[in-house]
């Protein structure tokens, strides 16, 4: 587990633009049971999260269509919440960072780490915006 002071700025990278942090499995289940669309970002301390994933997630929210709910769990910190979120992302293997779009609790779009790592934030944002345009 990572120290709280280490991940605080990484958490704030998403919460400052409106992402709700989920810390428990119950919170994940509640979030994913909501009607409408929910973007789940599995946040991470890795470099690709800072350089690509978090900026891409933030940029994607500039789209005309966007998810009804935006939430985040933190790999290596919120184990219970991350495990619960990943259980809803099957058949995709666990990866962090990653992003999943759910509609009425059903997974409709997934970005795994290999879709994020080495790609610019703008490309990640475009990928998410395309998903929002299709599902939101």
Secondary structure, DSSP 8 states (H G I E B T S, - for coil): ---HHHHHHHHHHHHTTT-EE--SHHHHHHHHTSSSEEEEEEE-SSHHIIIIIHHHHHHHTTSSS--SEEEEEETTT-HHHHHHHHHTTTTS---SSEEEEEETTEEEEEE-HHHHTTS-HHHHHHHHHHHHHHH-
